[in-house]
Amino acid sequence: MTDTVKAWIEERRAIQASGVPFSDRDSRANFPRALTAIEAVLGVHRPDQNGECGECTVIHHGNWHVYHLEYPCPTVRVIEGAINHD
């Protein structure tokens, strides 16, 4: 995660923790950006024709073979868990 994204998330969490509601302007500007970011990540982490995540790979250094992770990959599971409060 970049420092810019980390700072953005921390700022929103601080506002949320303070109990002060997000302003309409802030919500209108940032909520769509957050959704766009989630959609972009999920757009990259999609199942391929083999039911594997085409983005997530593991390299076995013994034979230098690249294995794709089964879908849903850890990235998708974390996003879904956060959305579903798991």
One Martini backbone bead per residue (centre of mass of N, CA, C, O) as a GRO file, in nm:
protein
   86
    1MET     BB    1   0.097   0.036   0.022
    2THR     BB    2   0.072   0.351  -0.007
    3ASP     BB    3   0.107   0.645   0.158
    4THR     BB    4  -0.142   0.783   0.038
    5VAL     BB    5  -0.348   0.562   0.105
    6LYS     BB    6  -0.291   0.539   0.403
    7ALA     BB    7  -0.364   0.834   0.474
    8TRP     BB    8  -0.654   0.827   0.372
    9ILE     BB    9  -0.753   0.605   0.561
   10GLU     BB   10  -0.668   0.733   0.832
   11GLU     BB   11  -0.841   0.986   0.806
   12ARG     BB   12  -1.117   0.841   0.796
   13ARG     BB   13  -1.086   0.688   1.065
   14ALA     BB   14  -1.061   0.942   1.243
   15ILE     BB   15  -1.335   1.059   1.177
   16GLN     BB   16  -1.499   0.814   1.266
   17ALA     BB   17  -1.389   0.804   1.566
   18SER     BB   18  -1.497   1.102   1.643
   19GLY     BB   19  -1.817   1.115   1.534
   20VAL     BB   20  -1.792   1.273   1.284
   21PRO     BB   21  -1.948   1.335   1.017
   22PHE     BB   22  -1.949   1.319   0.707
   23SER     BB   23  -1.944   1.508   0.458
   24ASP     BB   24  -2.100   1.544   0.170
   25ARG     BB   25  -1.849   1.615   0.007
   26ASP     BB   26  -1.671   1.382   0.097
   27SER     BB   27  -1.857   1.152   0.013
   28ARG     BB   28  -1.891   1.224  -0.287
   29ALA     BB   29  -1.577   1.211  -0.348
   30ASN     BB   30  -1.481   0.923  -0.198
   31PHE     BB   31  -1.670   0.686  -0.243
   32PRO     BB   32  -1.622   0.645  -0.548
   33ARG     BB   33  -1.317   0.595  -0.519
   34ALA     BB   34  -1.338   0.339  -0.350
   35LEU     BB   35  -1.503   0.175  -0.550
   36THR     BB   36  -1.303   0.194  -0.783
   37ALA     BB   37  -1.073   0.048  -0.638
   38ILE     BB   38  -1.219  -0.218  -0.587
   39GLU     BB   39  -1.290  -0.276  -0.882
   40ALA     BB   40  -0.997  -0.286  -0.983
   41VAL     BB   41  -0.902  -0.523  -0.813
   42LEU     BB   42  -1.131  -0.722  -0.904
   43GLY     BB   43  -1.054  -0.699  -1.211
   44VAL     BB   44  -0.775  -0.850  -1.169
   45HIS     BB   45  -0.911  -1.061  -0.959
   46ARG     BB   46  -0.975  -1.317  -1.166
   47PRO     BB   47  -1.099  -1.576  -1.315
   48ASP     BB   48  -1.006  -1.824  -1.501
   49GLN     BB   49  -1.052  -2.112  -1.693
   50ASN     BB   50  -0.933  -2.276  -1.417
   51GLY     BB   51  -1.014  -2.123  -1.141
   52GLU     BB   52  -0.796  -1.896  -1.132
   53CYS     BB   53  -0.585  -1.651  -1.048
   54GLY     BB   54  -0.425  -1.446  -1.281
   55GLU     BB   55  -0.250  -1.273  -1.059
   56CYS     BB   56  -0.191  -1.505  -0.859
   57THR     BB   57   0.132  -1.617  -0.750
   58VAL     BB   58   0.353  -1.905  -0.721
   59ILE     BB   59   0.691  -1.983  -0.656
   60HIS     BB   60   0.878  -2.268  -0.715
   61HIS     BB   61   1.218  -2.293  -0.645
   62GLY     BB   62   1.291  -2.586  -0.717
   63ASN     BB   63   1.152  -2.543  -1.039
   64TRP     BB   64   1.034  -2.263  -1.124
   65HIS     BB   65   0.729  -2.279  -1.078
   66VAL     BB   66   0.414  -2.150  -1.169
   67TYR     BB   67   0.143  -2.074  -0.952
   68HIS     BB   68  -0.192  -2.052  -0.926
   69LEU     BB   69  -0.442  -1.936  -0.748
   70GLU     BB   70  -0.723  -1.998  -0.615
   71TYR     BB   71  -1.054  -1.922  -0.662
   72PRO     BB   72  -1.054  -1.723  -0.427
   73CYS     BB   73  -0.835  -1.513  -0.335
   74PRO     BB   74  -0.708  -1.339  -0.077
   75THR     BB   75  -0.798  -1.063  -0.182
   76VAL     BB   76  -1.098  -1.128  -0.221
   77ARG     BB   77  -1.154  -1.233   0.067
   78VAL     BB   78  -1.091  -0.968   0.214
   79ILE     BB   79  -1.296  -0.789   0.079
   80GLU     BB   80  -1.545  -0.960   0.140
   81GLY     BB   81  -1.506  -0.960   0.449
   82ALA     BB   82  -1.535  -0.652   0.488
   83ILE     BB   83  -1.818  -0.629   0.362
   84ASN     BB   84  -1.935  -0.883   0.554
   85HIS     BB   85  -1.799  -0.885   0.843
   86ASP     BB   86  -1.572  -1.141   0.882
   0.00000   0.00000   0.00000
